[in-house]
């Protein structure tokens, strides 16, 4: 980090959520302290009562880099009580920066100029509320590394399609973070805190995709957003649907309700296909709730159901 006056105000606050991230945490924290900036930064590192050595690693970095690493330790796990949204609310008093960047303890930054480049853009583009970049994605169980899915997007594309914003690459104006918490007051039941924030910001202001690779997103076999358990995958879709319907209603008067349901049904079909699972019941209930039951969807559900049934019969005959 470039020298800065200790009396200078913090310009960027990094929020880093940690829970049992011992194998990856040093790499994550190294990404913070290597940042080359002409402004002051702070990293609020929140350990949610980890049962491994994450706390000891955080303490080590806090002692070595006291002007950057600000530890917050929990004696009880907060996620189980208040969810991700509640943790963000809990960390509000620690945020001093004009801008906020996010990076969870199992992800990391590879670009030492990440924050400097993003802040430079935001400083000269007041109409822009958030900048995000590209990243690599790394599958922990296979060792496969590939280019991430980030690209330029807007509110409508985020609402009724793929979320193409990778959390660890973002830098946003903290005013939107605070306004979102106050106006939306996200509930504990939402399984993600980043996606609804992106929707809120994209609705109120411009967002900009800076096409440079600044970090790596680690895909663990079982995490909040990735799981091999089909039930958990469906629950994630349901939570995403709840978020989208809520924000569509509060911001747009439910003008995208039909499209939101159609995309959720599509996601269920994708899970059915990728897992060779019969999700006829779940898909039908979702279609009925959204009032989008159609002959085409029913035929598609029957096709998937029959395909699943044939596969089960083949497996049994081969025993």
N, C-alpha and C positions, 0 to 999 in steps of 0.2 A: 504493500500500500504506500502511495506517495505521502510525504510528510504533510501534516496539516496542523493548524493551531488547535490545541486542546480546548480552547475557549470557543472555537467555531461551533455553530449548531449542527446537529446531525442532519444530513440531507437524505440519507437512505437508511431505513430500518429493514433488516432481513428477519423474517419470521421462519424459524426452523422447528418443526414438530418432530420429536424423537420418542420412539418407543421400541426398545429392544433392537436397536440398530448398531450394536457393537461392531459387527464385521465391516460395516460401511462408513461409520461415523467420522473417522479421521479424514477420509477422502472428502467427505462433505464439508467439514470445517476448514480443511485446507483450501477449498474453493473460495471460502469467504475471506480468509486472511491474505490470500494472494492477490486480491483485487487491487488494481492500480487506479487510483482515483485522485482528483484534486479537491475532494470534499470528504467530510467525515462520514463514516458509516458505523452502524452498530448491528450486531446479530443477536436477536433474542432467541436463545436456544432453550426450548421447553421440553423437559424430560418428564413424561407422563408416568412416573413411578415404574421405570424399567426394572426388570428382574435380572438383567445381565450387567455388564460393566459400562453401560452407556454413560451413567452419571459420572463415573470416575474419569472417563475420557473428556467429558464436557468440563469438568473441574480443572483438568490438566490444561486445556486450551484457555480457559478463563484466567488462569494464573499466568499463563505465558503471554496472552493478548488481552489484558484487562480493559483496554480502551475499545475493543471490538466485541468480544464475546461476553454477553450478559446472560448468565444462566438463570433459569427458573425451574426449580425442582418441586415436584408434587410428592406428597407422602401417601396419597391415595390416587388411583387411576381416575382421571377426570373424564376421559372419553366414554367410559361405561356409564357415567352419571349424566353428563351434559352434552356428549357428542362433539363432533368437530366444530360445529357452529358455536357451541358454548365455550370451547377452548379459545376461539378467536375473540369472543367477547371478553373472556378472562384476561387476554393479553393486551387489550386496548390501552390500559394505562402505561404499558411499557413502550409504546410506539411514539417516538419523538420525530421521526423523519417526515419530510415533505412527500417522500415517495416510499413505497413498500415493495420489497421483493420477497418471493417465497422459495424455499427449497427444503424438502423434508430430509430427514436424516439418512435415508437410504439412497438418495439421489446426490448428484454433485455437479459443480460447474467446472468447465475446462478452459474457459476464456477469461483471462485476467482483466480484460477490458469490458466485460459484460456490462457492469453497472455504469461505467463511464460513458459508453456509447449510448445506452438507453436513456440516461439522464440528459445527455447532450441533446437528444432528439426531443424529449419531453419539454425541456427548457425553452426551445425555440418553436414548439408547436403547442400552444396553450389549448387548442381545440381537441387535442388528443389526451385521452384519459389513461391509456395503457399501451405499453409496448411489449411484445413478446417475440421470441425467436424460434429457430429450429433446434432440435436436439437429436442425439442418438437414443435409441431404445435398446436395452440389453436384457435378454431373457436369461434369468439366473439359472434356470434348470437345464437349459440347452447350451448356454454359452454363446448364443447367436446375437450378433450386434447388427442393427440396421438403422437406416435413416427414419426419423420420427414422422409423424403425420401432420405436423403443423403447417398451416397455410393461412393466407389472408381470409378473414371472415367478417361477418357482421351479425347484428342481433337476430335477424330472421333465420339465417343459416345455422346459428348456434341453437336456436329454439326448436327448429323442426328437422335438424340433421345432426351431423357429427360434430362433437366438440373438438375443434382443431387447435385448441390452445393448451400447450403443455405447461403445467403449473410452475415447474422449476425455472422456466425461461422468462417469467413475467416480471415487469416492473410497472407499478401503477401509482396514481396520485392517491395519497392516504385519505384525502377528503372523501373519496368514493367508498373506501373501506368503512369509514365511520358512518357515512350516510346510509350505506347498505345495512349495517347492523341496526341502526336506529329505525329506519323506515320499514325494512322487511322483517326484522327480528326473526331470523331463520330458526325453525324448530329443531330439537334434538333428533327427531326421526329422519331428517335428511342425512343420507349416508355420505354426502360430499359437501364441503364448504366452498370449494373453489368455483365449480361450475355455476351455481346461482350468482356468485359475485361477478363472474365474467358477463353473464346475461344482463345484470343490472348496469354494469359499466357500459356495455355495448349499446344498450338502449339510450343512455343519457349522453354519450359522447363518442367520438371517433376512437377506434383502436387500430394499432398499426403492427403489421408483421414485418420484422426486420430479418431478412433472409440470411442469417449467419448461424452457425452451430455454436452454442454457448455451454452445453452441458450434456449430461447423460441421465436418462430416466431408466430406473431399474425395475423390471417387471418380476416381482416375486411370485412364486406359485400360488400362494394364498395371502391376499392382502385385502384392504378395504374395497379396492376397485377391481381386483382380479381374483378369481376363485375357480377351482375345478368343480366345485359343488354347484349343480344346476339350480338348486333352490336359491342359493345365494346370488347367482347370476340373475334369476328372475326378480329377486328382491331388489337388486340394484337397478333394474329396469323400472320397477314400480316406484322406487325412490326418485329416479330421474324424471319419471312421468309426473309425480307429485310436484316436483320443483317447477317443471315447465308449465304445468297447468296453473299453479299458484302465481307465477310471475306473469304469465300471459293474461291472467285475470286482473291482477293488480296494476299492470302497466299498460295493457292493451284491450281491456274489456273482453277477454276471451275470444278475440278475433281469429286466433290460430288454433282453436281447440281441436277441430277435426284433423288438421295436419299433424298436430302433436300426437294424437291417438294413433294415427296411421303409422307414424314413425315408430312408436312403441310396439305396435303389432309386428312391424317389419323386424324389429330387433328380436322379438320372441321367435319369429320364424327362423332368423339367423342362428339363434341358440339351439332350436330344434334340429336344424340341419347339421351344425357343427358337432353336436353331441349325440346325433342319431337317437334323439329322444322324442317321445310322443307328448307334445304339449298342447294337444287339441283343446283340452278343457280350459287351460289358462288363456290361450289365444282367443277362444270363443267368448269367454267372460270379459276379456279386455275389449274385444270388438263390440260386445253388447253394451258395455259401460260407455264407450265412446260413440255409440249409435252409428257404427260404421260397418255393421254386418252386411255383407254383399254376397251374391252368388259366387263371384270370383274368389272371395276370401274363403267361403265354405268349401268350394272345390279344392282350393289350395290346402286347406286344413285336412281334408279327407285324403288327399294325395300323400301328405306327410305322414298322416296316421297309418295309412296302408303300408307305406314304405317301412315305417318303424315296425309294424306288425310282421311283415315278411322277414325282416332281419332277425326278429326274435325267433320265428319259426325255424329259419335256417340254422341258427345257433343251437336250438334244441335238437334238431335232427342230426346235427354233427356230433352230439355227445354220445 
